[in-house]
Amino acid sequence: MKIELLGTLFLSDKRKDLLLLLMEEPRNIDEIKDILNVTSSAIMTQIKILISQGLITHEDDLYKLSDIGKVVVKKMIPLLKTLGVFSENKDYWENHNISAIPPHLLDKIEDLGHCEFVEPDLDRMYETPKKIEEKLVISAHVMEISSYFNPAYPSTYVELIKKGTDVSLIITKPVFERLKKEYNTALQEYLSRENAKIFVCDCPIRVASSVVTDRFMALSLFYKNGIYHNHAIMSLEENALKWGEDLFLHYMKNSKEITEKELIETELTEKD
Protein backbone atom coordinates (compact mmCIF):
# COMPACT_ATOMS: atom_id res chain seq x y z
CA MET A 1 0.00 0.00 0.00
CA LYS A 2 2.80 2.44 0.91
CA ILE A 3 4.67 1.83 -2.35
CA GLU A 4 1.43 2.05 -4.35
CA LEU A 5 0.49 5.39 -2.78
CA LEU A 6 3.98 6.83 -3.33
CA GLY A 7 3.70 5.87 -6.99
CA THR A 8 0.31 7.56 -7.17
CA LEU A 9 1.80 10.77 -5.83
CA PHE A 10 5.12 11.00 -7.63
CA LEU A 11 5.12 8.83 -10.77
CA SER A 12 2.75 11.02 -12.75
CA ASP A 13 3.10 14.76 -13.32
CA LYS A 14 -0.60 14.92 -14.25
CA ARG A 15 -1.65 13.42 -10.90
CA LYS A 16 0.78 15.64 -9.00
CA ASP A 17 -0.42 18.79 -10.81
CA LEU A 18 -4.07 17.85 -10.26
CA LEU A 19 -3.56 17.33 -6.53
CA LEU A 20 -1.78 20.69 -6.20
CA LEU A 21 -4.55 22.36 -8.20
CA LEU A 22 -7.29 20.90 -5.99
CA MET A 23 -5.35 22.03 -2.91
CA GLU A 24 -6.31 25.57 -3.95
CA GLU A 25 -10.04 24.84 -4.27
CA PRO A 26 -12.50 22.30 -5.72
CA ARG A 27 -12.81 22.34 -9.54
CA ASN A 28 -15.13 20.95 -12.18
CA ILE A 29 -13.77 18.93 -15.09
CA ASP A 30 -13.79 21.85 -17.53
CA GLU A 31 -11.73 24.03 -15.16
CA ILE A 32 -9.29 21.18 -14.61
CA LYS A 33 -8.85 20.64 -18.37
CA ASP A 34 -8.36 24.35 -19.09
CA ILE A 35 -5.91 25.05 -16.26
CA LEU A 36 -3.83 21.90 -16.75
CA ASN A 37 -4.18 21.99 -20.56
CA VAL A 38 -5.16 18.33 -20.82
CA THR A 39 -7.83 16.30 -22.61
CA SER A 40 -10.80 14.68 -20.85
CA SER A 41 -9.58 11.15 -21.52
CA ALA A 42 -6.05 11.87 -20.28
CA ILE A 43 -7.12 13.47 -17.01
CA MET A 44 -10.04 11.15 -16.28
CA THR A 45 -7.65 8.19 -16.12
CA GLN A 46 -5.66 9.99 -13.43
CA ILE A 47 -8.79 11.11 -11.58
CA LYS A 48 -10.00 7.50 -11.31
CA ILE A 49 -6.62 6.46 -9.84
CA LEU A 50 -6.73 9.26 -7.26
CA ILE A 51 -10.31 8.44 -6.32
CA SER A 52 -9.41 4.74 -5.92
CA GLN A 53 -6.57 5.75 -3.56
CA GLY A 54 -8.96 7.87 -1.50
CA LEU A 55 -7.17 11.13 -2.25
CA ILE A 56 -9.96 12.97 -4.08
CA THR A 57 -13.75 12.82 -4.16
CA HIS A 58 -16.43 13.83 -6.67
CA GLU A 59 -19.44 15.68 -5.33
CA ASP A 60 -21.92 18.09 -6.97
CA ASP A 61 -19.97 18.06 -10.24
CA LEU A 62 -16.82 19.16 -8.39
CA TYR A 63 -13.60 17.27 -7.74
CA LYS A 64 -11.94 18.04 -4.42
CA LEU A 65 -9.36 16.63 -2.06
CA SER A 66 -10.59 14.15 0.51
CA ASP A 67 -9.67 14.70 4.16
CA ILE A 68 -6.78 12.27 3.70
CA GLY A 69 -5.84 14.01 0.44
CA LYS A 70 -5.60 17.40 2.17
CA VAL A 71 -3.20 16.02 4.78
CA VAL A 72 -1.08 14.16 2.22
CA VAL A 73 -0.81 17.06 -0.27
CA LYS A 74 0.01 19.53 2.51
CA LYS A 75 2.94 17.29 3.46
CA MET A 76 3.84 16.72 -0.18
CA ILE A 77 4.30 20.41 -1.04
CA PRO A 78 7.47 21.06 1.06
CA LEU A 79 9.04 17.88 -0.29
CA LEU A 80 8.35 18.89 -3.89
CA LYS A 81 9.78 22.35 -3.22
CA THR A 82 12.87 20.84 -1.59
CA LEU A 83 13.41 18.52 -4.55
CA GLY A 84 12.96 21.54 -6.83
CA VAL A 85 15.69 23.50 -5.03
CA PHE A 86 18.18 20.65 -5.18
CA SER A 87 17.41 19.50 -8.73
CA GLU A 88 17.62 23.00 -10.21
CA ASN A 89 21.31 23.35 -9.28
CA LYS A 90 22.10 19.69 -8.66
CA ASP A 91 25.86 19.89 -9.28
CA TYR A 92 26.30 22.78 -6.84
CA TRP A 93 24.44 21.11 -3.97
CA GLU A 94 26.08 17.70 -4.56
CA ASN A 95 29.62 19.08 -4.53
CA HIS A 96 29.36 21.61 -1.71
CA ASN A 97 29.17 21.19 2.05
CA ILE A 98 25.48 21.71 2.78
CA SER A 99 25.97 20.39 6.33
CA ALA A 100 27.52 23.81 7.04
CA ILE A 101 23.99 25.23 7.00
CA PRO A 102 22.48 25.29 10.52
CA PRO A 103 20.08 22.31 10.89
CA HIS A 104 16.95 24.41 11.50
CA LEU A 105 17.57 26.29 8.25
CA LEU A 106 18.57 23.20 6.28
CA ASP A 107 15.17 21.81 7.26
CA LYS A 108 13.63 24.84 5.51
CA ILE A 109 15.85 24.78 2.42
CA GLU A 110 12.71 24.77 0.25
CA ASP A 111 12.24 28.43 1.19
CA LEU A 112 15.06 29.34 -1.20
CA GLY A 113 12.69 28.62 -4.09
CA HIS A 114 14.02 29.34 -7.58
CA CYS A 115 17.81 29.84 -7.39
CA GLU A 116 20.34 30.93 -9.97
CA PHE A 117 23.99 29.91 -10.01
CA VAL A 118 26.15 33.05 -10.32
CA GLU A 119 29.88 33.48 -10.75
CA PRO A 120 32.18 36.30 -11.92
CA ASP A 121 33.56 36.58 -15.44
CA LEU A 122 36.89 34.85 -16.04
CA ASP A 123 38.75 38.18 -16.15
CA ARG A 124 37.22 39.19 -12.77
CA MET A 125 37.45 35.94 -10.86
CA TYR A 126 38.24 37.58 -7.51
CA GLU A 127 35.55 40.25 -7.73
CA THR A 128 31.92 40.14 -6.67
CA PRO A 129 29.85 38.45 -9.40
CA LYS A 130 28.25 41.08 -11.61
CA LYS A 131 24.66 39.96 -10.97
CA ILE A 132 25.19 40.27 -7.21
CA GLU A 133 26.94 43.63 -7.53
CA GLU A 134 24.10 45.01 -9.65
CA LYS A 135 21.61 44.11 -6.94
CA LEU A 136 23.85 45.37 -4.12
CA VAL A 137 24.08 48.91 -5.45
CA ILE A 138 20.28 49.31 -5.54
CA SER A 139 19.61 47.69 -2.14
CA ALA A 140 18.40 49.73 0.82
CA HIS A 141 20.04 47.45 3.36
CA VAL A 142 22.68 44.73 3.26
CA MET A 143 23.47 41.99 5.79
CA GLU A 144 26.43 39.73 5.14
CA ILE A 145 28.09 36.84 6.95
CA SER A 146 31.57 35.82 5.85
CA SER A 147 34.19 33.37 7.07
CA TYR A 148 36.80 34.39 4.51
CA PHE A 149 38.44 37.69 3.62
CA ASN A 150 36.62 39.41 0.79
CA PRO A 151 38.66 42.17 -0.94
CA ALA A 152 35.34 43.84 -1.83
CA TYR A 153 34.72 44.94 1.77
CA PRO A 154 36.95 48.02 1.83
CA SER A 155 35.69 49.52 -1.43
CA THR A 156 32.19 48.15 -2.05
CA TYR A 157 30.80 48.60 1.42
CA VAL A 158 32.34 51.99 2.08
CA GLU A 159 30.75 53.21 -1.14
CA LEU A 160 27.41 51.71 -0.15
CA ILE A 161 27.32 53.40 3.25
CA LYS A 162 28.33 56.72 1.69
CA LYS A 163 25.19 56.60 -0.45
CA GLY A 164 23.01 55.79 2.58
CA THR A 165 22.71 51.99 2.42
CA ASP A 166 22.45 50.30 5.82
CA VAL A 167 25.21 47.69 6.00
CA SER A 168 25.80 45.06 8.70
CA LEU A 169 28.68 42.58 8.51
CA ILE A 170 29.37 39.48 10.61
CA ILE A 171 32.92 38.23 10.20
CA THR A 172 35.39 35.98 11.98
CA LYS A 173 38.15 37.33 14.21
CA PRO A 174 40.94 36.52 11.68
CA VAL A 175 39.05 38.43 8.96
CA PHE A 176 38.57 41.39 11.31
CA GLU A 177 42.26 41.39 12.24
CA ARG A 178 43.22 41.48 8.56
CA LEU A 179 40.82 44.35 7.90
CA LYS A 180 42.28 46.23 10.85
CA LYS A 181 45.86 45.60 9.76
CA GLU A 182 45.65 46.10 5.98
CA TYR A 183 42.60 48.36 5.53
CA ASN A 184 42.54 50.36 8.73
CA THR A 185 41.61 53.68 7.11
CA ALA A 186 38.66 52.17 5.26
CA LEU A 187 37.61 50.30 8.42
CA GLN A 188 37.63 53.49 10.47
CA GLU A 189 35.65 55.31 7.80
CA TYR A 190 33.15 52.44 7.74
CA LEU A 191 32.69 52.44 11.52
CA SER A 192 32.34 56.23 11.65
CA ARG A 193 28.99 55.98 9.86
CA GLU A 194 25.73 55.44 11.74
CA ASN A 195 24.40 53.19 8.97
CA ALA A 196 27.34 50.77 9.24
CA LYS A 197 27.77 47.95 11.73
CA ILE A 198 30.36 45.20 12.04
CA PHE A 199 30.20 42.14 14.30
CA VAL A 200 32.89 39.60 15.15
CA CYS A 201 31.50 36.10 15.62
CA ASP A 202 32.75 34.05 18.57
CA CYS A 203 31.63 30.72 17.07
CA PRO A 204 32.88 29.13 13.82
CA ILE A 205 31.16 30.36 10.67
CA ARG A 206 30.92 27.27 8.52
CA VAL A 207 29.37 28.80 5.41
CA ALA A 208 31.72 30.71 3.11
CA SER A 209 29.37 33.69 2.94
CA SER A 210 25.76 34.76 2.86
CA VAL A 211 24.42 38.11 1.67
CA VAL A 212 20.81 39.16 2.13
CA THR A 213 19.27 42.49 1.19
CA ASP A 214 15.80 43.81 0.47
CA ARG A 215 16.41 42.66 -3.13
CA PHE A 216 18.07 39.23 -3.04
CA MET A 217 19.76 36.50 -1.03
CA ALA A 218 23.03 34.84 -2.08
CA LEU A 219 24.62 31.84 -0.39
CA SER A 220 28.15 30.61 -0.98
CA LEU A 221 29.36 27.30 0.44
CA PHE A 222 32.77 25.64 0.58
CA TYR A 223 33.37 22.56 -1.53
CA LYS A 224 33.28 19.30 0.43
CA ASN A 225 37.10 19.25 0.39
CA GLY A 226 37.20 22.71 2.00
CA ILE A 227 38.19 24.65 -1.13
CA TYR A 228 36.41 27.95 -1.83
CA HIS A 229 35.48 29.27 -5.27
CA ASN A 230 33.95 32.68 -5.88
CA HIS A 231 30.46 31.61 -6.89
CA ALA A 232 27.06 31.50 -5.20
CA ILE A 233 23.43 30.47 -5.34
CA MET A 234 21.17 33.53 -5.62
CA SER A 235 17.41 33.83 -5.06
CA LEU A 236 15.05 36.79 -5.37
CA GLU A 237 12.07 35.16 -3.66
CA GLU A 238 10.52 36.66 -0.53
CA ASN A 239 10.83 33.44 1.49
CA ALA A 240 14.51 33.25 0.53
CA LEU A 241 15.09 36.76 1.91
CA LYS A 242 13.51 35.72 5.22
CA TRP A 243 15.66 32.55 5.20
CA GLY A 244 18.78 34.67 4.68
CA GLU A 245 17.80 37.03 7.50
CA ASP A 246 17.31 34.06 9.83
CA LEU A 247 20.79 32.80 8.93
CA PHE A 248 22.22 36.25 9.74
CA LEU A 249 20.40 36.33 13.10
CA HIS A 250 21.66 32.82 13.89
CA TYR A 251 25.25 34.04 13.80
CA MET A 252 24.54 37.45 15.31
CA LYS A 253 23.46 35.75 18.55
CA ASN A 254 27.09 34.70 19.03
CA SER A 255 28.70 37.90 17.78
CA LYS A 256 30.00 41.07 19.37
CA GLU A 257 29.59 44.45 17.76
CA ILE A 258 32.77 46.45 17.18
CA THR A 259 32.39 50.21 17.51
CA GLU A 260 34.68 52.97 16.28
CA LYS A 261 35.53 53.81 19.91
CA GLU A 262 36.51 50.22 20.67
CA LEU A 263 38.65 50.07 17.52
CA ILE A 264 40.57 53.21 18.53
CA GLU A 265 41.00 52.02 22.13
CA THR A 266 42.30 48.64 20.91
CA GLU A 267 44.84 50.33 18.65
CA LEU A 268 46.07 52.57 21.46
CA THR A 269 46.45 49.56 23.75
CA GLU A 270 48.39 47.65 21.11
CA LYS A 271 50.73 50.62 20.59
CA ASP A 272 51.46 50.78 24.31
C-alpha positions as CSV (number, residue, x, y, z in Angstrom):
1,M,0.0,0.0,0.0
2,K,2.8,2.4,0.9
3,I,4.7,1.8,-2.4
4,E,1.4,2.1,-4.4
5,L,0.5,5.4,-2.8
6,L,4.0,6.8,-3.3
7,G,3.7,5.9,-7.0
8,T,0.3,7.6,-7.2
9,L,1.8,10.8,-5.8
10,F,5.1,11.0,-7.6
11,L,5.1,8.8,-10.8
12,S,2.7,11.0,-12.8
13,D,3.1,14.8,-13.3
14,K,-0.6,14.9,-14.2
15,R,-1.7,13.4,-10.9
16,K,0.8,15.6,-9.0
17,D,-0.4,18.8,-10.8
18,L,-4.1,17.9,-10.3
19,L,-3.6,17.3,-6.5
20,L,-1.8,20.7,-6.2
21,L,-4.6,22.4,-8.2
22,L,-7.3,20.9,-6.0
23,M,-5.4,22.0,-2.9
24,E,-6.3,25.6,-3.9
25,E,-10.0,24.8,-4.3
26,P,-12.5,22.3,-5.7
27,R,-12.8,22.3,-9.5
28,N,-15.1,21.0,-12.2
29,I,-13.8,18.9,-15.1
30,D,-13.8,21.8,-17.5
31,E,-11.7,24.0,-15.2
32,I,-9.3,21.2,-14.6
33,K,-8.8,20.6,-18.4
34,D,-8.4,24.4,-19.1
35,I,-5.9,25.0,-16.3
36,L,-3.8,21.9,-16.7
37,N,-4.2,22.0,-20.6
38,V,-5.2,18.3,-20.8
39,T,-7.8,16.3,-22.6
40,S,-10.8,14.7,-20.8
41,S,-9.6,11.2,-21.5
42,A,-6.1,11.9,-20.3
43,I,-7.1,13.5,-17.0
44,M,-10.0,11.2,-16.3
45,T,-7.7,8.2,-16.1
46,Q,-5.7,10.0,-13.4
47,I,-8.8,11.1,-11.6
48,K,-10.0,7.5,-11.3
49,I,-6.6,6.5,-9.8
50,L,-6.7,9.3,-7.3
51,I,-10.3,8.4,-6.3
52,S,-9.4,4.7,-5.9
53,Q,-6.6,5.7,-3.6
54,G,-9.0,7.9,-1.5
55,L,-7.2,11.1,-2.3
56,I,-10.0,13.0,-4.1
57,T,-13.8,12.8,-4.2
58,H,-16.4,13.8,-6.7
59,E,-19.4,15.7,-5.3
60,D,-21.9,18.1,-7.0
61,D,-20.0,18.1,-10.2
62,L,-16.8,19.2,-8.4
63,Y,-13.6,17.3,-7.7
64,K,-11.9,18.0,-4.4
65,L,-9.4,16.6,-2.1
66,S,-10.6,14.2,0.5
67,D,-9.7,14.7,4.2
68,I,-6.8,12.3,3.7
69,G,-5.8,14.0,0.4
70,K,-5.6,17.4,2.2
71,V,-3.2,16.0,4.8
72,V,-1.1,14.2,2.2
73,V,-0.8,17.1,-0.3
74,K,0.0,19.5,2.5
75,K,2.9,17.3,3.5
76,M,3.8,16.7,-0.2
77,I,4.3,20.4,-1.0
78,P,7.5,21.1,1.1
79,L,9.0,17.9,-0.3
80,L,8.4,18.9,-3.9
81,K,9.8,22.4,-3.2
82,T,12.9,20.8,-1.6
83,L,13.4,18.5,-4.6
84,G,13.0,21.5,-6.8
85,V,15.7,23.5,-5.0
86,F,18.2,20.6,-5.2
87,S,17.4,19.5,-8.7
88,E,17.6,23.0,-10.2
89,N,21.3,23.3,-9.3
90,K,22.1,19.7,-8.7
91,D,25.9,19.9,-9.3
92,Y,26.3,22.8,-6.8
93,W,24.4,21.1,-4.0
94,E,26.1,17.7,-4.6
95,N,29.6,19.1,-4.5
96,H,29.4,21.6,-1.7
97,N,29.2,21.2,2.0
98,I,25.5,21.7,2.8
99,S,26.0,20.4,6.3
100,A,27.5,23.8,7.0
101,I,24.0,25.2,7.0
102,P,22.5,25.3,10.5
103,P,20.1,22.3,10.9
104,H,16.9,24.4,11.5
105,L,17.6,26.3,8.3
106,L,18.6,23.2,6.3
107,D,15.2,21.8,7.3
108,K,13.6,24.8,5.5
109,I,15.8,24.8,2.4
110,E,12.7,24.8,0.2
111,D,12.2,28.4,1.2
112,L,15.1,29.3,-1.2
113,G,12.7,28.6,-4.1
114,H,14.0,29.3,-7.6
115,C,17.8,29.8,-7.4
116,E,20.3,30.9,-10.0
117,F,24.0,29.9,-10.0
118,V,26.1,33.1,-10.3
119,E,29.9,33.5,-10.8
120,P,32.2,36.3,-11.9
121,D,33.6,36.6,-15.4
122,L,36.9,34.9,-16.0
123,D,38.8,38.2,-16.1
124,R,37.2,39.2,-12.8
125,M,37.5,35.9,-10.9
126,Y,38.2,37.6,-7.5
127,E,35.6,40.2,-7.7
128,T,31.9,40.1,-6.7
129,P,29.8,38.4,-9.4
130,K,28.3,41.1,-11.6
131,K,24.7,40.0,-11.0
132,I,25.2,40.3,-7.2
133,E,26.9,43.6,-7.5
134,E,24.1,45.0,-9.7
135,K,21.6,44.1,-6.9
136,L,23.9,45.4,-4.1
137,V,24.1,48.9,-5.4
138,I,20.3,49.3,-5.5
139,S,19.6,47.7,-2.1
140,A,18.4,49.7,0.8
141,H,20.0,47.4,3.4
142,V,22.7,44.7,3.3
143,M,23.5,42.0,5.8
144,E,26.4,39.7,5.1
145,I,28.1,36.8,7.0
146,S,31.6,35.8,5.8
147,S,34.2,33.4,7.1
148,Y,36.8,34.4,4.5
149,F,38.4,37.7,3.6
150,N,36.6,39.4,0.8
151,P,38.7,42.2,-0.9
152,A,35.3,43.8,-1.8
153,Y,34.7,44.9,1.8
154,P,36.9,48.0,1.8
155,S,35.7,49.5,-1.4
156,T,32.2,48.1,-2.1
157,Y,30.8,48.6,1.4
158,V,32.3,52.0,2.1
159,E,30.8,53.2,-1.1
160,L,27.4,51.7,-0.1
161,I,27.3,53.4,3.3
162,K,28.3,56.7,1.7
163,K,25.2,56.6,-0.4
164,G,23.0,55.8,2.6
165,T,22.7,52.0,2.4
166,D,22.5,50.3,5.8
167,V,25.2,47.7,6.0
168,S,25.8,45.1,8.7
169,L,28.7,42.6,8.5
170,I,29.4,39.5,10.6
171,I,32.9,38.2,10.2
172,T,35.4,36.0,12.0
173,K,38.2,37.3,14.2
174,P,40.9,36.5,11.7
175,V,39.0,38.4,9.0
176,F,38.6,41.4,11.3
177,E,42.3,41.4,12.2
178,R,43.2,41.5,8.6
179,L,40.8,44.4,7.9
180,K,42.3,46.2,10.9
181,K,45.9,45.6,9.8
182,E,45.7,46.1,6.0
183,Y,42.6,48.4,5.5
184,N,42.5,50.4,8.7
185,T,41.6,53.7,7.1
186,A,38.7,52.2,5.3
187,L,37.6,50.3,8.4
188,Q,37.6,53.5,10.5
189,E,35.6,55.3,7.8
190,Y,33.2,52.4,7.7
191,L,32.7,52.4,11.5
192,S,32.3,56.2,11.7
193,R,29.0,56.0,9.9
194,E,25.7,55.4,11.7
195,N,24.4,53.2,9.0
196,A,27.3,50.8,9.2
197,K,27.8,47.9,11.7
198,I,30.4,45.2,12.0
199,F,30.2,42.1,14.3
200,V,32.9,39.6,15.1
201,C,31.5,36.1,15.6
202,D,32.7,34.0,18.6
203,C,31.6,30.7,17.1
204,P,32.9,29.1,13.8
205,I,31.2,30.4,10.7
206,R,30.9,27.3,8.5
207,V,29.4,28.8,5.4
208,A,31.7,30.7,3.1
209,S,29.4,33.7,2.9
210,S,25.8,34.8,2.9
211,V,24.4,38.1,1.7
212,V,20.8,39.2,2.1
213,T,19.3,42.5,1.2
214,D,15.8,43.8,0.5
215,R,16.4,42.7,-3.1
216,F,18.1,39.2,-3.0
217,M,19.8,36.5,-1.0
218,A,23.0,34.8,-2.1
219,L,24.6,31.8,-0.4
220,S,28.2,30.6,-1.0
221,L,29.4,27.3,0.4
222,F,32.8,25.6,0.6
223,Y,33.4,22.6,-1.5
224,K,33.3,19.3,0.4
225,N,37.1,19.3,0.4
226,G,37.2,22.7,2.0
227,I,38.2,24.7,-1.1
228,Y,36.4,27.9,-1.8
229,H,35.5,29.3,-5.3
230,N,34.0,32.7,-5.9
231,H,30.5,31.6,-6.9
232,A,27.1,31.5,-5.2
233,I,23.4,30.5,-5.3
234,M,21.2,33.5,-5.6
235,S,17.4,33.8,-5.1
236,L,15.1,36.8,-5.4
237,E,12.1,35.2,-3.7
238,E,10.5,36.7,-0.5
239,N,10.8,33.4,1.5
240,A,14.5,33.3,0.5
241,L,15.1,36.8,1.9
242,K,13.5,35.7,5.2
243,W,15.7,32.6,5.2
244,G,18.8,34.7,4.7
245,E,17.8,37.0,7.5
246,D,17.3,34.1,9.8
247,L,20.8,32.8,8.9
248,F,22.2,36.2,9.7
249,L,20.4,36.3,13.1
250,H,21.7,32.8,13.9
251,Y,25.3,34.0,13.8
252,M,24.5,37.5,15.3
253,K,23.5,35.8,18.6
254,N,27.1,34.7,19.0
255,S,28.7,37.9,17.8
256,K,30.0,41.1,19.4
257,E,29.6,44.5,17.8
258,I,32.8,46.5,17.2
259,T,32.4,50.2,17.5
260,E,34.7,53.0,16.3
261,K,35.5,53.8,19.9
262,E,36.5,50.2,20.7
263,L,38.7,50.1,17.5
264,I,40.6,53.2,18.5
265,E,41.0,52.0,22.1
266,T,42.3,48.6,20.9
267,E,44.8,50.3,18.7
268,L,46.1,52.6,21.5
269,T,46.4,49.6,23.8
270,E,48.4,47.6,21.1
271,K,50.7,50.6,20.6
272,D,51.5,50.8,24.3
